[in-house]
Amino acid sequence: MARKSKMEDEVSRIAEEVATSLGLEIYDVLLKRTGPRWKLQVFVTGPDANVNLDDCARLSRQLSRELDLFDPIPHGYDLEVSSPGLDRSLRTIRHFAQAKDRKVRVRWRDANGKVNETVGTVTHTGDGTVTLQLDADPSPVEIDFAAILSARLQAEVNW
C-alpha cells in the first residue's frame, strides 16, 4: 500500500483536530494530482459510521480555515470533503480492523510476484497481516499488509 506523504500526514493531523471538535472522525486523507491541478480529498465518518452533507460542509469550512492558517501544502489545491462511501478503499491496517467481519476485495502480490485478487471476510488483523475467510475455502488466507496493492469494502445490498 502507498505510504502517506509528509503533507498528507500534516493535513491528517490538522483534520483530526478539527473533526474531533465537531464530533466527527477522519477516515482518510489523499493528496493527488488530477491533471494540471491538485486535489486534497478528506474522507470523514460520524460517531455511528455515518456522515451527512451538513457534517461534510461544516468540516470543509472549518478545515479550510485551519489549512489557510497553517499552510501545510505549498501549492494550490481543491479541497473535497466527503464520506468514504459504502465501497470505501482500505489503505491502512486500521481500515481493515474497522472492516472486521465484513467482505472485502483485495489485490495483492504473492511471494512469487504473481498478482492475486479475491473476495473474503476480514477475520483478523495484526502483526502486519490481514486474514481473510474465503466463501468457497475453509482455510483462511493470511496476506502481508505490505503486499496489498489495493483493497475495497464490498458493498452489501439487501434487496
N, C-alpha and C positions, 0 to 999 in steps of 0.2 A: 504494500500500500504506500502511497505517496506520503512523504513527511511534510508537515506544515512548514511554511516559510516563517522567518522571524517576524515579518509583517503580519502574517495570519495569527501567529502566537500573541503578538501585542494587541491586535484588534480583538482577539478572543478574550483576552484579559479585560479589556475595556468593556466589551459587550456583556461579559458575565456580570460585571459590577452593575451595569445599567439594568440588565434583565432581572437580576435578583431584587433590585429596588422596586421593580414593577410586578414582582411575584411570578416571573417567567424564568425559563431555563434555556440557555443556548445549546442547541443540538450540534451545530457545526458552523464553521466559517470557511469560506473559499474565496480566494482572490485569484482571478484568472483573466487572461487577455481574451477578448472576444472581438476579433477584427482589429481595428485601429484603437479601440477603447479597452479600458479595464473595467471589470465588474466585480464588486465586493458583494458576495451572497452571504447573508446571515440567516441561518435556519433556527427557528425558535419553537419551543413547545411550552405548554402550560402545565400547571400542577397536576392535572389529570391526563397529561399527554396530549391534550387538545389545545388549540390556539385559534382565535378568530381574527377577522380582519382588523378590528379595533385594537387588539393586542399588538398586531404587527405594525400598525400605524403609530401607536404610542411608542413602541420600541424604536421604530425608524426615526421619529422626530428627536427623541432624547439621545439616541446613539449618534445621529448626525451631528448634534451639538457637541458631544464629547469628542468625536473624531476630529471635528474642526479645531477644538481646543488643544488636543494632544498631538494631532497631525502625524500619525504613525505611518502614513502612506505618502511618499514623496512625489507622487504624480496624481493626475486626475483619475477619477473612477466614478462609476454609477453604483449607488447603494441600493440593494434589493433585500428586503426583509420578508420572509415567508415561512410557512410551515414546511417541514421536510417532506411531507406527503405520505400517503399510505405505502408507497413502494420506495421508501427512503433508502438512500445509499448508506452502507455500513462501512465506515472508514477507520474506526478505532475499535480496540478491544472493548471499550465501554459501550459502544454501539451494539456489539454482539451480545454483551452481557444484558443489555436492555431488551434484546430480541430473544432472550431465553424462552424456550417452549413455543417459538414462532417459526414459520417456514421462511427460509432464505434461499436465494440463488447465489451461488458462489463460483467464481472463476479463479483457478489457482494453477501454479506451475509446480509439478511434482519434482522429485529428486532427479529424474531423468531429463527434465526440461520440457516435458510434454504438458500442454495446457489442457486442463480438465474443467468441466462445468457440470454442476449438479445442483439439485434442489433437495434440501433436507431441513430438519428441525434442529435448532440450536439446543443442545443439551448441556453443554459445559464450556466455560472459557477459563483460561488461566495459564500461567507459565508460558505465555507467548503462543498458545494454541487455541483453536476453536474446534469443538467436537460437534459433529452433525449426525443425526439419526436419519438414514435414508428410508423412504417408504418401502422400497422393494428389497432392502437388505437388512437382515437382523443385526449385522455388525456395524457399530458406529464408525464414522470416518473422522480421524483427527488430522487437522490441517494446521501447518505452521502459519501463524498470522503473517509473517514476513513474506510468505509465498503467495498470499492472496493478491490477485490482480484487481478484482472488483467484486463487490457483493451488494445485493439489494434485498430488502424485505419483500416477500411475496405478498401482495395484497390479497386477502381472502375475502371473497364476495359471497354472501349468502343470499341467493335469490329466493 
